[in-house]
Amino acid sequence: MTEGIGVKRLSKVAREFNIGTHTIVEFLAKKGMSIENNPNAKISDNAYDLLCKEFLQEKKFKEAALGKPLFQAPRSGSAPGDAKTHEPQEKTTPPQVIETKEPASTPIAKTDEPLRTAREEVKLSGPKLWAK
């Protein structure tokens, strides 16, 4: 499962399993492996295997919360921008328009008076100056 991983840094493994670096150092110390509590410390394949067996559940919880798959398949040699496979989308029907009959309105009598606007012009005096 973890073959060919190589050496990883402590901080990267801690983020991957969603646990603290101190927790990893304590766990490995209990298993007989000594590692310093330095984010740049390297973890061997054997230590990584032990961590996978012990903390795989935390990794699953993290990936479920983020919505990412547990293990991603490596990408083929396709370049970005190539045709991507899309899942077929459901066909949706446009919403139906329901016409309602409006009540008959009464005709408006035409007059020669100009229309009044709701907004009347207000003259402002300008900003007030205060003496200091």
Residue frames as qw, qx, qy, qz and C-alpha x, y, z in Angstrom:
[[0.000, 0.885, 0.465, 0.000, 0.00, 0.00, 0.00],
 [0.135, -0.963, 0.115, 0.201, 2.76, 2.44, 0.83],
 [0.789, -0.072, 0.345, 0.503, 5.49, 0.94, -1.31],
 [0.492, 0.398, 0.294, 0.716, 7.65, 3.40, -3.17],
 [0.167, -0.945, -0.281, -0.017, 6.60, 6.38, -1.03],
 [0.511, 0.466, -0.257, 0.675, 10.14, 7.24, -0.01],
 [0.363, -0.276, -0.504, 0.733, 11.07, 9.50, 2.85],
 [0.095, -0.784, -0.403, -0.462, 8.50, 12.11, 3.92],
 [0.103, 0.350, -0.385, 0.847, 8.75, 15.08, 6.24],
 [0.116, -0.299, -0.812, 0.488, 7.06, 15.02, 9.63],
 [0.240, 0.349, 0.206, -0.882, 4.94, 18.11, 8.95],
 [0.448, 0.166, -0.554, -0.681, 3.60, 16.72, 5.67],
 [0.365, -0.148, -0.919, -0.002, 2.66, 13.41, 7.29],
 [0.003, -0.319, -0.637, 0.702, 0.97, 15.25, 10.16],
 [0.383, 0.303, -0.069, -0.870, -1.16, 17.23, 7.70],
 [0.428, 0.086, -0.779, -0.450, -1.95, 14.10, 5.72],
 [0.385, -0.269, -0.874, 0.129, -3.26, 12.21, 8.76],
 [0.309, -0.698, -0.181, -0.620, -4.74, 15.32, 10.39],
 [0.762, -0.563, -0.247, 0.204, -2.83, 14.83, 13.64],
 [0.143, -0.958, 0.247, 0.002, -0.14, 16.82, 15.43],
 [0.553, 0.571, -0.571, 0.204, 3.58, 16.30, 15.03],
 [0.258, -0.473, 0.684, -0.492, 3.89, 15.69, 18.77],
 [0.867, -0.004, 0.299, -0.398, 1.35, 12.84, 18.50],
 [0.847, 0.454, -0.276, 0.000, 3.41, 11.22, 15.74],
 [0.238, 0.606, -0.654, 0.385, 6.65, 11.57, 17.71],
 [0.527, -0.332, 0.596, -0.508, 5.05, 10.02, 20.83],
 [0.934, 0.163, 0.111, -0.298, 3.52, 7.15, 18.86],
 [0.740, 0.519, -0.407, 0.135, 6.79, 6.31, 17.12],
 [0.042, -0.576, 0.675, -0.459, 8.65, 6.52, 20.46],
 [0.759, -0.179, 0.448, -0.437, 6.25, 3.92, 21.90],
 [0.940, 0.330, 0.002, -0.090, 7.01, 1.69, 18.91],
 [0.799, -0.347, 0.249, 0.424, 10.75, 2.02, 19.53],
 [0.559, 0.508, 0.224, 0.616, 11.64, 4.52, 16.78],
 [0.311, -0.638, -0.179, 0.681, 13.34, 7.73, 17.82],
 [0.329, 0.585, 0.372, 0.642, 12.57, 10.87, 15.87],
 [0.196, -0.208, -0.291, 0.913, 12.98, 14.49, 16.88],
 [0.163, 0.761, 0.593, -0.207, 9.95, 16.78, 17.13],
 [0.094, -0.462, 0.292, 0.832, 11.05, 18.96, 14.23],
 [0.660, 0.562, 0.247, -0.433, 8.63, 19.64, 11.34],
 [0.476, 0.696, -0.475, -0.252, 11.50, 19.07, 8.90],
 [0.432, -0.356, 0.827, -0.049, 12.45, 15.69, 10.39],
 [0.509, 0.251, -0.664, -0.487, 12.31, 12.82, 7.90],
 [0.757, -0.108, 0.506, -0.399, 10.14, 9.74, 8.43],
 [0.060, -0.282, 0.900, 0.328, 11.18, 6.41, 6.94],
 [0.544, -0.043, -0.613, -0.571, 8.93, 4.00, 5.04],
 [0.423, -0.203, -0.856, 0.214, 8.65, 1.68, 8.05],
 [0.018, -0.268, -0.492, 0.828, 7.52, 4.52, 10.30],
 [0.387, 0.121, -0.234, -0.884, 5.05, 5.68, 7.66],
 [0.506, -0.121, -0.805, -0.285, 3.59, 2.16, 7.42],
 [0.269, -0.291, -0.769, 0.502, 3.05, 2.11, 11.19],
 [0.142, 0.262, 0.201, -0.933, 1.37, 5.51, 11.03],
 [0.445, 0.011, -0.544, -0.711, -0.88, 4.33, 8.19],
 [0.455, -0.236, -0.859, -0.002, -2.02, 1.33, 10.23],
 [0.230, -0.356, -0.631, 0.649, -2.66, 3.41, 13.34],
 [0.087, 0.496, 0.204, -0.840, -4.07, 6.70, 11.98],
 [0.065, 0.171, 0.745, 0.642, -5.81, 5.69, 8.76],
 [0.072, -0.687, -0.721, 0.063, -9.21, 6.38, 10.37],
 [0.131, -0.725, -0.137, 0.662, -8.28, 10.03, 11.02],
 [0.113, -0.229, 0.558, 0.790, -7.20, 10.36, 7.40],
 [0.004, 0.425, 0.837, 0.344, -10.58, 8.99, 6.28],
 [0.105, -0.772, -0.517, 0.354, -12.41, 11.49, 8.50],
 [0.142, -0.578, 0.160, 0.788, -10.40, 14.37, 7.09],
 [0.050, -0.044, 0.707, 0.704, -10.97, 13.35, 3.47],
 [0.027, -0.583, -0.806, -0.095, -14.67, 12.81, 4.10],
 [0.109, -0.775, -0.317, 0.536, -14.91, 16.30, 5.55],
 [0.070, -0.522, 0.362, 0.769, -13.06, 17.81, 2.61],
 [0.746, 0.507, 0.209, -0.378, -14.96, 15.73, 0.06],
 [0.294, 0.643, -0.661, -0.253, -11.85, 14.33, -1.56],
 [0.944, 0.039, -0.299, -0.136, -11.40, 10.66, -2.46],
 [0.777, -0.572, 0.240, 0.106, -9.23, 8.52, -0.20],
 [0.561, -0.291, 0.551, 0.544, -6.75, 7.47, -2.88],
 [0.478, 0.739, -0.067, -0.469, -6.48, 9.28, -6.18],
 [0.870, 0.234, 0.334, 0.277, -5.51, 7.35, -9.28],
 [0.350, -0.443, 0.310, 0.764, -2.42, 8.78, -10.98],
 [0.492, 0.725, 0.051, -0.479, -3.18, 10.90, -14.00],
 [0.821, 0.291, 0.358, 0.337, -2.32, 9.65, -17.42],
 [0.480, -0.147, 0.230, 0.834, -0.02, 11.62, -19.72],
 [0.188, 0.775, 0.497, 0.342, -2.76, 14.00, -20.81],
 [0.278, 0.128, -0.116, 0.945, -1.98, 17.67, -20.83],
 [0.101, 0.521, 0.529, -0.662, -4.19, 20.25, -19.15],
 [0.343, 0.474, -0.147, -0.797, -6.87, 21.52, -21.45],
 [0.126, 0.035, -0.917, -0.377, -7.41, 18.17, -23.17],
 [0.603, -0.300, -0.397, -0.624, -10.92, 16.87, -23.50],
 [0.182, -0.204, 0.784, -0.557, -12.21, 15.88, -20.11],
 [0.306, -0.317, -0.868, -0.230, -14.79, 13.25, -19.43],
 [0.322, -0.182, 0.265, -0.891, -17.93, 14.65, -17.91],
 [0.197, 0.252, 0.911, -0.260, -20.72, 12.84, -16.22],
 [0.054, -0.447, -0.637, -0.626, -23.97, 13.01, -18.17],
 [0.144, 0.026, 0.363, -0.920, -26.18, 15.73, -16.85],
 [0.233, 0.494, 0.812, -0.207, -29.85, 15.28, -16.18],
 [0.049, 0.380, 0.463, 0.799, -32.10, 16.89, -18.72],
 [0.017, 0.423, 0.560, -0.712, -34.14, 19.56, -17.09],
 [0.151, 0.660, 0.619, 0.398, -37.34, 20.97, -18.44],
 [0.077, 0.275, -0.095, 0.954, -37.82, 24.71, -18.37],
 [0.108, 0.321, 0.695, -0.635, -40.29, 25.94, -15.79],
 [0.088, 0.572, 0.717, 0.388, -43.83, 26.30, -17.05],
 [0.035, -0.039, 0.103, -0.993, -45.29, 29.77, -17.20],
 [0.017, -0.568, -0.816, 0.104, -48.75, 30.01, -15.75],
 [0.006, -0.315, -0.200, -0.928, -50.79, 32.91, -17.04],
 [0.048, -0.502, -0.716, 0.483, -53.23, 34.55, -14.70],
 [0.083, 0.699, 0.476, 0.528, -56.06, 36.79, -15.70],
 [0.193, -0.064, -0.323, 0.924, -55.72, 40.27, -14.30],
 [0.131, 0.685, 0.634, -0.334, -58.85, 42.07, -13.17],
 [0.335, 0.677, 0.380, 0.533, -60.16, 44.57, -15.67],
 [0.316, -0.294, -0.227, 0.873, -58.84, 48.03, -14.89],
 [0.194, 0.850, 0.428, -0.240, -60.92, 51.13, -15.11],
 [0.540, 0.549, 0.179, 0.612, -60.01, 53.53, -17.88],
 [0.374, -0.481, -0.193, 0.769, -58.17, 56.66, -16.81],
 [0.273, 0.909, 0.315, -0.002, -59.60, 59.99, -17.87],
 [0.593, 0.196, 0.073, 0.777, -57.16, 62.20, -19.73],
 [0.144, -0.921, -0.249, 0.263, -56.68, 65.73, -18.48],
 [0.473, 0.787, -0.062, 0.392, -54.75, 68.72, -19.69],
 [0.446, -0.852, 0.265, -0.070, -52.92, 69.15, -16.35],
 [0.449, 0.577, -0.668, 0.138, -49.22, 68.30, -16.36],
 [0.860, -0.248, -0.439, 0.074, -48.26, 65.25, -14.41],
 [0.333, -0.833, 0.354, -0.266, -46.85, 65.87, -10.97],
 [0.633, 0.303, -0.676, 0.224, -43.79, 63.98, -9.98],
 [0.759, -0.549, -0.344, 0.058, -43.53, 62.33, -6.63],
 [0.650, -0.286, -0.106, 0.696, -40.17, 63.95, -6.04],
 [0.116, 0.979, 0.133, 0.102, -40.06, 67.68, -5.74],
 [0.588, 0.445, -0.269, 0.620, -36.84, 69.56, -6.04],
 [0.556, -0.792, -0.174, 0.183, -35.40, 70.65, -2.72],
 [0.376, 0.777, -0.259, 0.434, -32.84, 73.42, -2.59],
 [0.791, -0.385, -0.261, 0.397, -30.00, 72.78, -0.19],
 [0.112, -0.990, 0.083, 0.025, -28.18, 75.62, 1.47],
 [0.557, 0.607, -0.489, 0.286, -24.80, 73.88, 1.30],
 [0.715, -0.166, -0.549, 0.400, -22.42, 72.71, 3.99],
 [0.375, -0.914, -0.071, -0.136, -22.35, 74.53, 7.30],
 [0.543, 0.447, -0.429, 0.567, -19.02, 75.94, 8.40],
 [0.657, -0.703, -0.251, 0.103, -18.11, 75.90, 12.06],
 [0.122, 0.867, -0.345, 0.339, -15.69, 78.38, 13.52],
 [0.846, -0.098, -0.417, 0.318, -12.76, 76.93, 15.31]]
